[in-house]
Amino acid sequence: MDMKIAVSSSGKDMDSQIDPRFGRCAYFVIVDTDDMSFEAFDNENIALGGGAGIQSAQFVASKGAKMVITGNCGPNAVQTLSAAHVKVIVGQSGTVREAIERYTRGDLKSTDTANVADHYGMGGGAGLGRGVSMGSGGGMGKGRGMGRGMGMGRGMSGSSMGGAGQPEPTPLSKDEELKRLKDQANEMHKQIEALEASMNALEKK
């Protein structure tokens, strides 16, 4: 099916990496699935103090995109895209080309819910503090979190159920723990990018 898909990108071509931030991505690469032609646009909303998601959503809708593929998308952007009848696929990484190929194979499903909070990718006082404190426990936190998740599951099933149904809670708690840690890592990654963007913007002034 012929469709224009907007991908948040860190570069200007199909082999660029997907930028995890929708509202504050570096570029939008808009691909026509009919012949795989594409256009790249600078995202002029990257330095906005607020409302970048809404502005970016309006921009891709104005270019005729019917689908957005990105890493993270906040509720304001999702609502704006939804109002413009643009579908959203979140949680994607890799290159623009890979994401389009996954979509055309039917591997990707769109969502109508945000996967991050508003102002998620913004740099600022709060973001700086959060980013630094989380960053310092980075590698350690990952190992500790996984161990804790697995141990908790085993302990619970052992004591409360006497060993019956033991395998069930273990993967659940480990998966939840892993998801939480991945979310934290993604958030750190995005906050670092946002801080760098803010610093670049300030240096240019």
C-alpha positions, 0 to 999 in steps of 0.5 A, spaced: 500 500 500 502 506 497 503 510 504 508 516 506 511 514 513 515 519 517 521 517 521 524 521 527 532 520 524 539 522 527 541 523 519 538 525 512 538 518 509 535 511 509 541 508 513 541 513 518 539 511 525 532 512 528 532 518 533 529 516 539 525 522 540 519 524 536 518 532 538 526 533 538 529 529 533 534 531 529 531 530 522 524 527 519 525 522 514 519 521 510 519 515 506 514 513 500 512 506 501 510 506 493 517 507 490 521 507 497 523 515 495 524 519 501 525 526 503 529 529 509 527 535 513 531 539 519 526 538 525 526 546 527 522 544 533 529 541 537 530 547 541 523 549 543 522 550 550 515 546 550 510 544 545 516 540 540 511 534 540 505 538 538 509 542 533 513 536 530 506 532 529 503 538 525 509 538 521 509 531 519 501 531 518 502 537 513 507 533 509 502 528 508 505 522 512 500 517 515 504 514 519 510 516 524 515 511 526 519 513 532 522 511 539 518 515 544 512 519 543 509 523 549 501 524 550 501 531 546 504 529 540 500 522 540 493 526 541 495 531 535 497 526 530 491 522 532 487 528 531 490 529 524 489 521 522 496 519 523 498 513 526 504 512 531 509 506 532 513 507 538 519 503 541 523 502 534 531 503 533 536 501 528 536 505 521 530 508 518 530 503 512 530 497 517 524 500 520 520 501 514 522 494 512 519 491 518 513 495 517 512 493 510 513 486 512 507 487 517 511 486 523 510 493 526 503 495 530 501 502 531 499 505 538 494 510 540 497 511 547 504 515 549 510 511 551 513 517 555 510 523 559 510 530 556 516 534 556 520 527 556 526 529 552 527 536 555 533 538 558 533 543 564 534 543 571 530 537 573 532 533 567 540 534 569 539 532 576 535 526 574 540 524 569 546 525 573 544 521 579 541 515 574 547 515 570 552 514 576 549 507 578 548 505 571 552 499 570 551 497 577 544 498 577 542 493 571 546 487 574 543 489 581 536 490 578 536 483 575 538 479 581 533 482 585 528 481 580 529 473 580 531 473 587 524 476 589 520 471 584 523 465 587 523 467 594 515 469 594 514 462 590 518 458 595 515 461 602 508 463 600 506 457 595 511 452 598 514 451 591 508 450 588 508 454 581 515 456 582 517 458 575 511 463 574 513 469 578 520 468 577 520 470 569 514 476 571 518 479 576 525 479 572 521 481 565 518 487 569 525 489 572 528 488 566 523 493 562 524 498 568 531 498 567 531 499 560 526 504 560 531 508 565 536 507 560 532 510 555 530 516 559 538 517 561 540 516 553 534 521 551 536 526 557 543 526 555 541 528 548 536 533 550 542 536 554 547 536 549 542 539 544 540 545 549 548 546 550 549 546 542 543 551 542 546 556 548 553 555 544 550 558 538 547 564 541 
